[in-house]
Amino acid sequence: MFWLGIIILSIYVIVGLEVTIGSRKIRFLRDVNPSTENLLPSVSIVVAARNEERNIRAALQSLLDLDYPHLQLMVINDRSEDSTGDILDEMKTGDPRLEILHLRELPKGWLGKNHALWQGSLKATGELLLFTDADVVMVPDTLLRAVNYFQTEQLDHLAATPEARMPSLFLNMFGVTFGFFFGIFTRPWKAPDPKSACHIGIGAFNLVKAENYLQSGGHKTIALRPDDDLKLGKILKQQGCHQQLIYGAGLISVEWYASIRELVLGLEKNVFAGTDYRLWFAISGVVFNVVAILWPFFALLPVFMASAPGSHWAFHSRRDSSPSSSFVA
């Protein structure tokens, strides 16, 4: 047990150092200058929406308020069963810049979101495509900063992390933990390295050159992948695209999960897919978490119990009341 503890501690130190050093290589989008001096490419924002009546109005209004000069905003209503379609039509009446595509059917061999984003990309006219979700809110200069960084770093693909907002302490604790393990799993600081297989993609903000997206096959290539954001980054990286991750905290926000039920359903949909459906990988992850995270607490439990107030009194009381001590008396 002692050596197992040493091994686990060593893993913590090694992984902690890599995450700390690696994450420091990633910049914050808020530190990028929102300049309009450079020649800016046109951008098409493509949003897939299905049953998003709770958040879509605020999200789309934030996109309409972006202070970017050459912008197309396209929303694909993917067979919504709530009032999402009505909200979209109402918003379009108030702002004709909003382009709406209502999908009624899902072709065989597709997941809904991937099909919606692919259909939107075929109608997009921008030099750059920004894929985002229907519950993501951005401050007005977000896109301007992102495109400036995109051009300065000569990128083909830029992913940005949102600031996740959730209504309870437990969900926020989960969000922090998930972010840490997501970083360990993807190692996004190595995504710019063409010699590394590490890649990155974020559903809240995937900005990509339209030319590279179409050449890679885009969402048509990953038509049945529920982890479409990360896998989009993978096929772009395999094509030779120069990609990076940037932190969008303070500029990009999303209500990630509003309840435990949504959390469970989200993990159920994405976690196994994230391992590329490798059963041995999924089982190894479970074993690692049990051994490296849960086991230390159980291993230390006897120590805490022995040092707890009253524990020595309880021990002597049990000893004095044992059958053998009564017999001696």
C-alpha positions as CSV (number, residue, x, y, z in Angstrom):
1,M,0.0,0.0,0.0
2,F,2.9,2.4,0.8
3,W,4.4,2.0,-2.7
4,L,1.0,2.3,-4.3
5,G,0.6,5.6,-2.5
6,I,4.1,6.7,-3.7
7,I,3.2,5.8,-7.3
8,I,-0.1,7.8,-7.1
9,L,1.6,10.8,-5.6
10,S,4.2,10.7,-8.4
11,I,1.5,10.6,-11.0
12,Y,-0.2,13.6,-9.4
13,V,3.1,15.6,-9.4
14,I,4.0,14.7,-13.0
15,V,0.5,15.3,-14.4
16,G,0.1,18.5,-12.3
17,L,3.3,19.9,-13.6
18,E,2.5,19.2,-17.2
19,V,-1.0,20.7,-16.9
20,T,0.4,23.8,-15.1
21,I,3.2,24.4,-17.6
22,G,1.1,23.5,-20.6
23,S,-1.8,25.7,-19.7
24,R,0.5,28.7,-19.2
25,K,1.2,28.5,-23.0
26,I,-2.4,29.2,-23.8
27,R,-3.4,32.8,-24.1
28,F,-6.6,34.6,-22.9
29,L,-8.8,36.1,-25.6
30,R,-9.5,39.1,-23.5
31,D,-5.8,40.0,-23.8
32,V,-6.0,40.3,-27.6
33,N,-6.4,43.8,-29.1
34,P,-9.8,44.2,-30.8
35,S,-8.2,46.2,-33.7
36,T,-10.0,47.1,-36.9
37,E,-6.9,48.3,-38.6
38,N,-6.2,45.0,-40.5
39,L,-8.2,43.8,-43.4
40,L,-10.8,41.6,-41.9
41,P,-12.2,38.5,-43.6
42,S,-15.9,37.9,-43.8
43,V,-17.3,35.5,-41.2
44,S,-20.4,33.2,-41.3
45,I,-21.7,32.2,-37.9
46,V,-23.5,28.8,-38.0
47,V,-25.7,27.8,-35.1
48,A,-27.6,24.5,-34.7
49,A,-30.6,24.8,-32.5
50,R,-32.9,22.0,-31.2
51,N,-35.3,22.7,-28.3
52,E,-33.4,25.7,-27.1
53,E,-36.3,28.0,-26.1
54,R,-34.8,28.6,-22.7
55,N,-31.6,30.3,-23.9
56,I,-31.7,31.0,-27.6
57,R,-33.1,34.5,-27.5
58,A,-30.3,35.9,-25.3
59,A,-27.6,33.9,-27.2
60,L,-28.7,35.1,-30.7
61,Q,-29.1,38.7,-29.5
62,S,-25.5,38.6,-28.3
63,L,-24.4,37.4,-31.8
64,L,-26.4,40.1,-33.5
65,D,-24.7,42.6,-31.3
66,L,-21.2,41.6,-32.3
67,D,-19.3,44.6,-33.6
68,Y,-17.8,42.8,-36.6
69,P,-18.1,44.5,-40.0
70,H,-18.5,41.5,-42.4
71,L,-20.9,39.1,-40.7
72,Q,-23.5,36.5,-41.7
73,L,-25.6,34.8,-39.0
74,M,-27.3,31.6,-39.9
75,V,-29.4,29.5,-37.5
76,I,-30.6,26.0,-38.4
77,N,-33.6,24.9,-36.5
78,D,-33.2,21.1,-36.2
79,R,-36.7,19.7,-35.8
80,S,-37.4,21.5,-32.6
81,E,-40.5,20.4,-30.7
82,D,-40.7,23.5,-28.4
83,S,-41.1,27.1,-29.3
84,T,-37.6,27.5,-30.7
85,G,-38.9,27.9,-34.3
86,D,-41.4,30.5,-33.3
87,I,-38.7,32.5,-31.4
88,L,-36.4,32.4,-34.4
89,D,-39.1,33.6,-36.8
90,E,-40.0,36.4,-34.4
91,M,-36.4,37.5,-34.1
92,K,-36.0,37.4,-37.9
93,T,-38.9,39.8,-38.2
94,G,-37.2,42.2,-35.9
95,D,-33.8,41.8,-37.5
96,P,-33.5,40.7,-41.1
97,R,-29.8,40.0,-40.8
98,L,-30.8,36.7,-39.1
99,E,-31.0,33.9,-41.6
100,I,-33.1,30.9,-40.6
101,L,-33.3,27.4,-42.0
102,H,-36.0,25.1,-40.6
103,L,-35.2,21.4,-41.0
104,R,-38.1,19.0,-40.8
105,E,-36.4,15.6,-41.4
106,L,-33.1,13.9,-40.5
107,P,-31.6,11.8,-43.3
108,K,-30.3,8.3,-42.6
109,G,-26.7,8.2,-41.5
110,W,-26.6,11.5,-39.7
111,L,-26.9,12.8,-36.1
112,G,-29.1,15.9,-36.0
113,K,-26.6,18.5,-34.9
114,N,-24.0,17.4,-37.4
115,H,-26.5,17.5,-40.2
116,A,-27.7,20.9,-39.2
117,L,-24.2,22.4,-39.1
118,W,-23.3,20.8,-42.4
119,Q,-26.5,22.2,-44.1
120,G,-25.6,25.6,-42.6
121,S,-22.1,25.5,-43.9
122,L,-23.3,24.8,-47.4
123,K,-25.2,28.1,-47.4
124,A,-22.5,30.1,-45.7
125,T,-20.7,32.7,-47.7
126,G,-17.9,33.8,-45.3
127,E,-14.2,33.2,-45.7
128,L,-14.2,32.0,-42.1
129,L,-16.9,29.8,-40.4
130,L,-17.7,30.1,-36.7
131,F,-19.6,27.1,-35.3
132,T,-21.2,27.8,-32.0
133,D,-24.1,26.5,-29.9
134,A,-27.5,28.0,-29.4
135,D,-27.0,28.8,-25.7
136,V,-23.6,30.6,-26.0
137,V,-23.5,34.3,-25.2
138,M,-20.6,36.5,-26.4
139,V,-19.7,40.1,-25.6
140,P,-19.6,42.5,-28.6
141,D,-15.9,42.5,-29.3
142,T,-15.4,38.7,-29.0
143,L,-15.3,37.9,-32.7
144,L,-13.1,40.9,-33.5
145,R,-10.5,39.8,-30.9
146,A,-10.7,36.2,-32.2
147,V,-10.2,37.1,-35.8
148,N,-7.3,39.4,-35.0
149,Y,-5.6,36.6,-33.1
150,F,-6.5,34.1,-35.9
151,Q,-4.7,36.3,-38.4
152,T,-1.7,37.2,-36.2
153,E,-1.0,33.6,-35.5
154,Q,-1.7,32.5,-39.1
155,L,-4.2,29.9,-38.0
156,D,-6.5,27.6,-39.9
157,H,-8.6,26.7,-36.8
158,L,-9.1,28.4,-33.5
159,A,-11.1,26.9,-30.6
160,A,-12.0,29.0,-27.6
161,T,-13.2,27.8,-24.2
162,P,-16.4,29.4,-22.8
163,E,-17.0,30.3,-19.2
164,A,-19.4,27.7,-18.0
165,R,-22.2,28.9,-15.7
166,M,-24.3,26.4,-13.7
167,P,-26.9,26.9,-11.0
168,S,-25.5,24.8,-8.1
169,L,-22.2,24.4,-6.2
170,F,-22.1,20.7,-7.1
171,L,-22.4,21.4,-10.8
172,N,-19.8,24.1,-10.7
173,M,-17.4,21.7,-8.8
174,F,-18.0,19.1,-11.5
175,G,-17.3,21.8,-14.2
176,V,-13.9,22.6,-12.7
177,T,-13.0,18.9,-12.3
178,F,-14.2,18.1,-15.9
179,G,-12.1,20.9,-17.3
180,F,-9.0,19.6,-15.5
181,F,-9.4,16.1,-16.8
182,F,-10.4,17.3,-20.3
183,G,-7.1,19.1,-20.3
184,I,-5.2,16.0,-19.3
185,F,-7.0,14.0,-21.9
186,T,-6.6,16.4,-24.9
187,R,-3.4,18.3,-23.9
188,P,-4.5,21.3,-26.0
189,W,-1.2,23.1,-25.5
190,K,0.3,20.5,-27.9
191,A,-2.4,21.0,-30.6
192,P,-0.2,23.6,-32.5
193,D,2.6,21.0,-32.8
194,P,2.3,19.3,-36.2
195,K,4.3,16.4,-34.9
196,S,1.8,15.7,-32.2
197,A,-1.5,13.8,-32.6
198,C,-3.1,16.1,-30.0
199,H,-6.0,18.1,-31.3
200,I,-8.7,20.4,-30.0
201,G,-12.2,21.5,-30.7
202,I,-14.8,23.3,-28.6
203,G,-18.5,23.3,-29.5
204,A,-19.0,26.8,-28.1
205,F,-16.4,28.3,-30.4
206,N,-14.8,26.6,-33.4
207,L,-13.5,29.2,-35.9
208,V,-12.1,27.7,-39.1
209,K,-11.2,28.7,-42.6
210,A,-14.1,27.7,-44.9
211,E,-11.7,26.3,-47.5
212,N,-10.1,24.0,-45.0
213,Y,-13.4,23.0,-43.5
214,L,-14.8,21.9,-46.9
215,Q,-11.6,20.2,-48.0
216,S,-11.7,18.1,-44.8
217,G,-15.3,17.0,-45.5
218,G,-16.5,19.0,-42.4
219,H,-19.4,17.6,-40.4
220,K,-20.2,15.2,-43.2
221,T,-17.0,13.3,-42.3
222,I,-18.1,13.0,-38.7
223,A,-21.8,12.6,-39.4
224,L,-22.4,10.0,-36.6
225,R,-20.1,11.4,-34.0
226,P,-21.8,12.9,-30.9
227,D,-18.5,14.5,-29.9
228,D,-18.5,16.5,-33.1
229,D,-16.6,19.5,-31.7
230,L,-13.5,17.6,-30.7
231,K,-13.6,15.4,-33.8
232,L,-13.9,18.4,-36.1
233,G,-10.6,19.5,-34.6
234,K,-9.2,16.0,-35.2
235,I,-10.0,15.9,-38.9
236,L,-8.7,19.5,-39.4
237,K,-5.4,18.6,-37.6
238,Q,-5.1,15.5,-39.8
239,Q,-5.5,17.6,-42.9
240,G,-2.5,19.7,-41.7
241,C,-4.3,22.7,-40.3
242,H,-2.6,25.0,-37.9
243,Q,-4.8,25.1,-34.8
244,Q,-4.8,26.5,-31.3
245,L,-6.9,26.9,-28.2
246,I,-7.5,30.2,-26.5
247,Y,-9.3,30.9,-23.2
248,G,-12.5,32.8,-23.7
249,A,-13.3,33.5,-20.0
250,G,-15.0,36.9,-19.6
251,L,-16.0,37.1,-23.2
252,I,-17.8,33.8,-24.0
253,S,-20.2,32.2,-21.6
254,V,-22.7,29.3,-21.6
255,E,-25.1,27.7,-19.2
256,W,-23.6,24.2,-19.5
257,Y,-25.8,22.0,-17.5
258,A,-28.8,23.2,-15.5
259,S,-29.5,20.0,-13.6
260,I,-28.0,16.7,-12.5
261,R,-30.2,15.0,-15.0
262,E,-28.8,17.1,-17.9
263,L,-25.3,16.3,-16.6
264,V,-25.9,12.6,-16.6
265,L,-27.4,12.6,-20.1
266,G,-24.6,14.7,-21.4
267,L,-21.9,12.4,-20.0
268,E,-23.9,9.4,-21.3
269,K,-23.8,10.8,-24.8
270,N,-20.2,12.0,-25.0
271,V,-17.8,10.2,-22.7
272,F,-17.6,6.8,-24.5
273,A,-17.5,8.6,-27.8
274,G,-14.6,10.7,-26.5
275,T,-12.5,7.5,-26.1
276,D,-13.2,6.6,-29.8
277,Y,-15.4,3.8,-28.5
278,R,-12.3,1.9,-27.2
279,L,-13.6,-0.3,-24.3
280,W,-10.2,-0.9,-22.9
281,F,-9.6,2.8,-22.7
282,A,-12.9,3.5,-21.0
283,I,-12.3,0.7,-18.4
284,S,-8.7,1.9,-17.8
285,G,-10.1,5.4,-17.1
286,V,-12.6,4.0,-14.5
287,V,-9.8,1.9,-12.8
288,F,-7.5,4.9,-12.7
289,N,-10.1,7.1,-11.2
290,V,-11.0,4.5,-8.5
291,V,-7.3,3.9,-7.6
292,A,-5.9,7.4,-7.9
293,I,-8.9,9.4,-6.6
294,L,-11.1,7.3,-4.4
295,W,-8.6,4.8,-2.9
296,P,-6.4,7.4,-1.1
297,F,-9.5,8.6,0.9
298,F,-10.4,5.1,2.0
299,A,-6.7,4.4,2.8
300,L,-6.5,7.4,5.1
301,L,-9.8,6.7,6.8
302,P,-8.3,4.5,9.6
303,V,-5.8,7.3,10.4
304,F,-8.6,9.9,10.7
305,M,-10.6,7.6,12.9
306,A,-7.7,6.9,15.2
307,S,-6.9,10.6,15.6
308,A,-10.6,11.7,16.0
309,P,-11.5,13.1,19.5
310,G,-12.7,10.3,21.8
311,S,-11.3,7.5,19.7
312,H,-8.8,6.4,22.4
313,W,-11.6,6.4,25.0
314,A,-13.8,4.3,22.8
315,F,-10.9,1.9,22.2
316,H,-10.2,1.5,25.9
317,S,-13.9,1.2,26.7
318,R,-14.2,-1.7,24.2
319,R,-11.1,-3.4,25.6
320,D,-12.3,-3.1,29.2
321,S,-15.7,-4.5,28.4
322,S,-14.4,-7.4,26.4
323,P,-15.2,-11.0,27.6
324,S,-11.6,-11.7,28.4
325,S,-11.2,-8.6,30.7
326,S,-14.4,-9.5,32.6
327,F,-13.1,-13.0,33.1
328,V,-9.8,-11.8,34.6
329,A,-11.7,-9.5,36.9
